[in-house]
């Protein structure tokens, strides 16, 4: 994935997680899972993202 797409999805999942801050709703846990997934993805592919800017 491109860096801009990943960062956009990461920010949107964080916003959704904050807005849906009710731990009894499944939508909160889905956005929490997506936020965690994209956080790990960004950390794992950090070197590639740095080279993508050049």
N, C-alpha and C positions, 0 to 999 in steps of 0.2 A: 504494500500500500504506500501511497505517497504521504509525505510528512504532513501536509496541510489537511488531508482527509483524516488521518489518525488523530491529529491534535483537535480538529473540529469535533469529531465523535467523542473524544475524551472530555472536552469541555461540556458538550451537550449532555453526556451521561452524568457528569458531576452536577450540573444544574438540575437535571431531572431528579437526581438523588436528593438534593437539598429541598426541592419543591415538594417531593413526595415523601417527606421525612416521617412516615408512619410505618414502623416496622411490621405492622400486621397486614400490609398490602403487598401483593406479589409484585406490583410494578416497582416498588422501592427496591426489592431484592434483585429484580432484573437489571435495573439501572446501577445498583451497587456492583453486581457481577460484571457488567460491561465496563464500569469504571476500573475495577480491579484488573480485568483482562487487558484493557488498553494501557494501564499503567505498567504492567509487566511487559507488554509488547513494545512500548516506547523504550523501556530500560534495556530490553534485550537487543533492540535494533538501533541503539543510540549511535553507534559508529557509522552505520549506513546513512542515518539522517544527517550526520555532520558532513559526510561526503556529498550528499545530495545537493547541498547549497552551493557547492563549487562548480 
